[in-house]
Amino acid sequence: MTPGQRVEKLVRDTATVLLPERLRKWIRKQQRLHNLQSTPVGSVDFGGLRRLSPISAVFGQDRDLLTIERYYMEEFLQNHSDDIRGRVLEFGDPAYTKKFGGDRVTQADVLSYVEGNPQATIVADITDAPHIPDNSFDCIIITQTLQMIFEVDKAIATLERILKPGGVVLCTSHGMTRVARREGVDDWGEYWHFTSQSKRRLFRAVFPAENVEVSTVGNVFTCICNLHGLGASEIAPEELSTHDPNYEMLVLVRAVKAQ
């Protein structure tokens, strides 16, 4: 053991002694479970990541690559493509309805928050939309949108109300990622970044608890790459497919309305 490693161990052991017994037990358990190997202080090579600005400041869109978030979103929708059928509502444009619904979709609707979207069939504030009839849709696709809505509980209540009995909402939202600033544009901002716990409580307040499936994607490496705006193709498949619940890049929800 080098002098630096001995100092690091002494600091770590001293800090552990000062912690409550319950927390010390948890730390020891995590060390056993993950077989953590300490990286000596000062030995980390940050390489091209040692910078104070991201590699891409626009979520990787300037790199002409499928972004990491988009990769995970599409994987989620592909896994639940059987739910995308009948009359489907999507926010902003019908791209995912067409891509993953195909011939199963009998009517594709698009909701826009503001006037002027040529693809929109419905203009509405989803937190207060009495003009959208109850029990209208077999499926609702809402990707990367809930975090832009301040009264998110009202939005989820509307989603449940306008679904048909047995209808499905497929929802993706930011967890651990950079802020998408749109203040002053169409009255949009970004108000929330979710965790699996918060999304579970929000959706189970409206949908039957047993009908709400919440999952997360991401790990420490993919989160770092995503913060820098790297593309999914710049990461190995096994790195993309490894999901650590402590690093929730995206929080994914599949919720089914009661019959």
DAUR-V485736 format. One record per residue. N is the residue number from 1. SS is DSSP state (A for helix, B for strand, O for the rest). OMEGA is omega in radians with two decimals (none if undefined). Layout:
# DAUR-V485736
n,ss,omega
N,SS,OMEGA
N,SS,OMEGA
This chain:
# DAUR-V485736
n,ss,omega
1,O,-3.13
2,O,3.08
3,A,3.13
4,A,3.13
5,A,3.12
6,A,3.10
7,A,3.13
8,A,3.14
9,A,3.14
10,A,3.12
11,A,-3.12
12,A,-3.12
13,A,3.13
14,A,3.13
15,A,-3.12
16,A,3.13
17,A,-3.09
18,A,-3.12
19,O,3.06
20,O,-3.08
21,A,-3.11
22,A,-3.14
23,A,3.10
24,A,3.11
25,A,-3.14
26,A,3.14
27,A,3.13
28,A,3.12
29,A,3.12
30,A,3.11
31,A,3.11
32,A,-3.08
33,A,-3.03
34,A,3.12
35,O,-3.03
36,O,3.06
37,O,-3.11
38,O,3.02
39,O,-3.09
40,O,3.12
41,O,3.10
42,O,-3.07
43,O,-3.10
44,O,3.08
45,O,-3.10
46,O,3.09
47,A,-3.11
48,A,3.13
49,A,3.11
50,O,-3.13
51,O,-3.09
52,O,3.04
53,O,-3.10
54,O,3.07
55,O,3.02
56,O,-3.12
57,O,-3.10
58,O,3.04
59,O,3.11
60,O,-3.10
61,A,3.12
62,A,-3.13
63,A,3.09
64,O,-3.14
65,O,2.99
66,O,-3.10
67,B,-3.14
68,A,3.11
69,A,-3.14
70,A,3.09
71,A,-3.13
72,A,3.11
73,A,-3.10
74,A,3.07
75,A,3.12
76,A,-3.12
77,A,3.08
78,A,3.13
79,A,-3.12
80,O,-3.07
81,A,3.12
82,A,3.11
83,A,-3.06
84,O,-3.00
85,O,3.11
86,B,3.09
87,B,-3.02
88,B,3.05
89,B,3.06
90,B,-3.10
91,B,3.04
92,O,3.11
93,O,-3.06
94,O,-3.01
95,A,-3.09
96,A,3.05
97,A,-3.13
98,A,-3.04
99,A,-3.02
100,A,3.13
101,A,3.11
102,A,-3.08
103,A,3.11
104,A,-3.10
105,B,3.11
106,B,3.08
107,B,-3.14
108,B,3.09
109,B,3.12
110,B,3.09
111,B,3.05
112,B,3.14
113,O,-3.09
114,O,3.05
115,O,3.00
116,O,3.09
117,O,-3.07
118,O,-3.14
119,O,-3.04
120,O,2.98
121,O,3.14
122,B,3.01
123,B,-3.04
124,O,2.88
125,O,-2.99
126,O,3.10
127,O,-3.11
128,O,-3.02
129,O,-3.10
130,O,-3.14
131,O,3.02
132,O,-3.06
133,O,3.02
134,O,2.94
135,O,-3.03
136,O,-2.92
137,B,3.05
138,B,-3.12
139,B,3.03
140,B,3.08
141,B,-3.13
142,B,-3.07
143,B,3.04
144,O,-3.08
145,O,-3.06
146,A,-3.12
147,A,3.13
148,A,-3.06
149,O,-3.08
150,O,-3.11
151,O,-2.99
152,A,3.13
153,A,3.10
154,A,3.12
155,A,-3.14
156,A,3.09
157,A,3.11
158,A,3.11
159,A,3.13
160,A,-3.07
161,A,-3.03
162,A,2.99
163,B,2.98
164,B,3.02
165,B,-3.07
166,B,3.12
167,B,-3.01
168,B,2.94
169,B,3.07
170,B,-2.96
171,B,3.01
172,B,-3.11
173,B,3.08
174,B,2.95
175,O,-3.12
176,O,-3.08
177,O,3.12
178,O,3.14
179,O,3.05
180,O,-3.03
181,O,3.06
182,O,-3.13
183,O,3.11
184,O,3.10
185,B,-3.12
186,O,-3.13
187,O,-3.13
188,B,2.98
189,O,2.99
190,O,-2.96
191,O,-3.01
192,O,2.79
193,O,-2.95
194,O,2.91
195,O,3.10
196,A,3.14
197,A,-3.11
198,A,3.13
199,A,3.13
200,A,-3.13
201,A,-3.12
202,A,-3.09
203,A,3.14
204,A,3.03
205,O,-3.07
206,O,-3.13
207,O,3.03
208,O,-3.05
209,A,-3.09
210,A,-3.12
211,A,-3.09
212,B,3.08
213,B,-3.14
214,B,3.10
215,B,3.12
216,B,3.08
217,B,3.09
218,O,3.02
219,O,-3.03
220,A,-3.11
221,A,-3.13
222,A,3.08
223,A,3.10
224,A,3.14
225,A,3.14
226,A,3.09
227,A,3.11
228,O,3.12
229,O,3.10
230,O,-3.14
231,B,-3.13
232,A,-3.11
233,A,3.12
234,A,-3.10
235,O,-3.13
236,O,-3.13
237,A,-3.12
238,A,3.07
239,A,3.10
240,A,-3.04
241,O,3.11
242,O,-3.08
243,O,3.12
244,O,-3.09
245,O,3.09
246,O,-3.13
247,O,-3.03
248,O,3.13
249,O,3.06
250,B,3.06
251,B,-3.00
252,B,-3.12
253,B,2.90
254,B,-3.11
255,B,-3.08
256,B,3.12
257,O,3.13
258,O,3.11
259,O,none
